Each structure stands twice: as C-alpha cells, then as structure tokens.
Amino acid sequence: MNYHQLTQTDRENLRSFISDPERFITEPTTHWDHDQFRTVTALPDLVIQPVNNDEVSKVVKYASDNHIPLVPRGNSTGLMGANLSVDGGISLDMVKMNKVLEYDPDSLTMTVQAGIRLKDIEEYLSDKPFTYMPAPAMHWATIGGNVSTNAGGLKAIKYGVTREHIRELKVVLTDGKLYKFGSKAVKSSSGYSLKDLLIGAEGTLGVITEVTLRLYPNPRKTINAIIPFPTLNDAIKSVPAILASGVVPTTVEFMGRKVIDLWEKYANDQFPIKDGDGFIILGLDSFTEEEWKAELEQALSVVKEFKAKEALVLGADSDEAKKIWKCREELLLAIQKSTPKMDEIDICVPINHIPEVLDRIEELEKELKIRIPNFGHAGDGNLHIYLCSDEMTDEQYAETSNKVISELYKTAKALDGNMSGEHGIGYARANYYEEFYGHDYTEMLRKIKTLFDPNDVINPGKIFEMK
Ligand SMILES: Cc1cc2nc3c(=O)[nH]c(=O)nc-3n(C[C@H](O)[C@H](O)[C@H](O)COP(=O)(O)OP(=O)(O)OC[C@H]3O[C@@H](n4cnc5c(N)ncnc54)[C@H](O)[C@@H]3O)c2cc1C
C-alpha cells in the first residue's frame, strides 16, 4: 500500500489539534520503534499523545481523509509487533489518557481512559471493596492494550479473560466520530455486538478512548497450593481430572524445573520447593473458609493418582506465595535474559491436548537443535513457548524459528486450537493467519476491516494481510 508521506502542511494541521506542543513529537526516538520482544522495529514519522476524545477524533479523521497510517499504541508491552508503525505515519501514543473517569460501585463498574495502566487501576482500587479480576501478568500494560489483545490473565478459568470484564467502550472510528459500544447493563440481546468485535482487534478498526470495566467484590479467602510432580507431563495430565472433579479454581498454572532454574538465576532467588520437576500452581478463592478447604481436599485427592508429591498450601498474602507469583510473572523475562534473541508462540489448545504439544516441542528441540523453554496456563490450554537463539547466527535462528513456528501452528490447528490465546497476532504472525484460519474466514475479516477503515490507515498490516 502506498501511503501519503507527511508534509510540513500536514504537521501544521495536525499540530493545531493538540493543545500542548510537548505532546506533539516531531522527532520520535527509538523509544517508539519497538515492543517488548524487538523482533520487529519501525520508527513512526510523528508521535501524538492525546489527552481527550476530541483530540483523538480530529487526528484520526485527518489521518483517514489524508491517507496517513495511524497506529494506536498502549504501553508497548506487547510481544507481536502489533503497535509498530511499520508503514511510518503517526504513532498515537495513548499513555497520557490515563484518568479514572467514574467509580460506580452501585452498578459494579468503573470507567477509565484507555491509556491508564493496570497497575494504576489496581492502586486506585486498593482501598475499595472491589477488584478488576482478569489479572494479566504485565501490570504496566494499558487497559486499551489489554482490550485490544483480549488479554488473558491468571484467573481465566473461573472469571474469564478481558472480554468478560468489559461492559462498554468509547471508540473513535475513521469518520472521526466517537461511538459508544455496549453499556453498563449486564445483558444485551440487542443485535450485533460491536464491543466484542473491537475486543481483540489489535487496534485495526478504531481507537478505544474509554473503557467501562466490570468490578467484582474482593474474594474473602484466597489460597494457593503448589503441587510438585515427578515430571511436567504428570503435572499437566492431572489438570483435566481436577477440573472434571467439580473444583472451580481461579488459577491452574504449570511450570517445569528448567524454567524455574532460569528464574532463580535471573532473580538471584530460590524457588521455595526443591522436590519435583513439574509444578501446578492451584489458586482457589471463596466466600468462606469451609468452601476453599473442601475444594482443596478434593483437588489434592484427585492429583494423587498422577503421582503428586506433598503440596505446599499458602495464604495468598504470605511471603512465600508472593514469591511464587513473582516467579511465575517473571518467567518470560527470565527466559528472555537467558538468550540473545527470543521469539514466542502463544497457541491455545483444548486442555486435554497440552501433553501432545509438549511432546512435539521436545521432538522439535532435538530435531532442530534449538532450546524451547515453556510454561503456561494449564487450566485453559494456553501455552507460552519461547524460541531461544542462544549460539545461532541470525540467519540460522530465523530459519530454525520459522520451522518451529509453522510446525507448532500445524500441531495447534490439528488439535482444534488457536494461533494465539492472549498475546495476539500483530505484525510478527500476520503472514501465518490465512493458512491457519482459511481463505473464506480471512476474506470475511477483510470485508469487516474495509467497512470500518476504507482507506486501510488504522494499524495497517496487522493480524492478517489485506492483499
Ligand atoms: C513480562 C510480560 C508478561 C505478560 N503477561 C501477559 C499476560 O499475562 N496476559 C496477556 O494477555 N498478555 C501478557 N503480556 C503481553 C502484553 O502485556 C499484552 O499484550 C498487553 O495487552 C499489551 O498492552 P500495551 O498497553 O502494552 O499495548 P501495546 O503493546 O502498546 O499494544 C498492543 C496492541 O493494542 C493496540 N492498542 C493499544 N491501545 C489501544 C487503544 N487505545 N485503542 C486501540 N488499539 C490499541 C495496539 O495498536 C496494539 O495492536 C505480557 C508481556 C510481558 C512483557
């Protein structure tokens, strides 16, 4: 696609929409050229940091009318190059739209601007009886980024992912109008849900400016059980049995000794359990003590059949529990630190098929001589699989990682899984999309994209190729 190159006149026109020159950055630095993985880098021609809906509307309309690419950007903690200005143009950096607009405990909602970070929402709610439940591990991400990737979190089994916690969005589309998608009402049987279409759209359909979140009362009791097993496979195999037994955990995470060793080195710390090679972290919350005790007893009796060793049971506020969660949340960074270059596969398969994926990973490690550490959400089938470059040259790494990526996508497709469970497709994987989901399905998405964005200016080149 040939886009219009920004001229001095465009810059002056766009500048007139923004009240403060400090938020109009004409010489972007490398701060704006990468996301967390740096697998793709690209510098925008201009960065604009809006603070209100009106500024967003004017900039988006101008970009669309003048055929200038515009890429919404959260806090750039994404992993698939989704927020990069690969065609140049404007990076619309949302981090200064970071206010809480309304706290409404009576409707169990709060409304925020899209650039607020999860960490700030958590701080805002810390002295209130409510919480925003999804719990993605990256607290620096913005809520707009989370909505746009439909971020998953550690509590997906019991409470669902970001989608289940969004009541309403305010969105600027390419005509420059501000639309309200959804409402504070709990239910809707009122036609197509455009709110749900925008969730997970990775900024390709419009710019989200405000988000109304569903709040939950803080659970009264929260505990974690860390269950060691002789192997990771034993650990994973126990999960469908735990879930089928009637226990509804908030969390079931898996990790193996290999990634824990990397974390110990990264954090210069010790994981509290020495015994076992595979671990399940089980989280339970409840209204009463009796409830979680009964669920825990049930889960621990089920896992015996899978050679489970003695579990460590911890109150959520204990120092050991905090350390275990810190370890889980830092695993990605620990693996990243262990290798010069890293890429990720984030496939999601039906929970009973995780062992097949782990077997295929082991085969590929041997066959292609590449280290592929992994961990993930055993309770929802979403694996985080990392391709480490180690001693390889850039060419060897590019060739080997491409083979691993296509092989594991074939595995996920054969198991009726998805390409990404929570990190998105972005730019890095857009070229695999049509092969995974098929021509007719991708054509349907292209028609939707064209309806929302006829000039293909909003985050072009992401999720799937337009052709
Ligand atoms: C250590 C670590 C742990 C992580 N853990 C998790 C996890 O547990 N679960 C998970 O899901 N992800 C996780 N991630 C990935 C990342 O945090 C998420 O993808 C997050 O949603 C990105 O948010 P962001 O604000 O950084 O957005 P960015 O990375 O800046 O952008 C992501 C996408 O959102 C779009 N976007 C951003 N804001 C808007 C807006 N206002 N309107 C329209 N589009 C917008 C961008 O165009 C882009 O397509 C982790 C990342 C790291 C580094």
The ligand as an ORCA input file, in Angstrom:
! r2SCAN-3c Opt
* xyz 0 1
  C       6.529     -9.965     31.236
  C       5.273     -9.892     30.408
  C       4.140    -10.569     30.861
  C       2.977    -10.545     30.105
  N       1.885    -11.202     30.577
  C       0.738    -11.201     29.882
  C      -0.410    -11.892     30.367
  O      -0.405    -12.482     31.445
  N      -1.519    -11.885     29.595
  C      -1.562    -11.242     28.400
  O      -2.595    -11.283     27.740
  N      -0.500    -10.563     27.924
  C       0.637    -10.516     28.635
  N       1.731     -9.832     28.150
  C       1.629     -9.135     26.851
  C       1.162     -7.659     26.918
  O       1.307     -7.133     28.221
  C      -0.284     -7.559     26.453
  O      -0.372     -7.909     25.088
  C      -0.927     -6.172     26.649
  O      -2.309     -6.279     26.401
  C      -0.341     -5.068     25.785
  O      -0.789     -3.824     26.299
  P       0.000     -2.464     25.996
  O      -0.698     -1.349     26.676
  O       1.417     -2.623     26.300
  O      -0.262     -2.328     24.422
  P       0.730     -2.232     23.208
  O       1.741     -3.318     23.284
  O       1.234     -0.854     23.086
  O      -0.279     -2.525     22.004
  C      -0.882     -3.778     21.853
  C      -1.987     -3.681     20.791
  O      -3.072     -2.903     21.296
  C      -3.371     -1.824     20.389
  N      -3.833     -0.718     21.228
  C      -3.250     -0.244     22.364
  N      -4.012      0.748     22.875
  C      -5.086      0.907     22.041
  C      -6.228      1.766     22.029
  N      -6.433      2.653     22.985
  N      -7.104      1.653     21.007
  C      -6.925      0.724     20.036
  N      -5.871     -0.111     19.998
  C      -4.978     -0.030     20.995
  C      -2.082     -1.575     19.646
  O      -2.315     -0.972     18.388
  C      -1.556     -2.997     19.501
  O      -2.222     -3.630     18.442
  C       2.920     -9.834     28.876
  C       4.043     -9.131     28.427
  C       5.212     -9.154     29.180
  C       6.387     -8.400     28.691
*
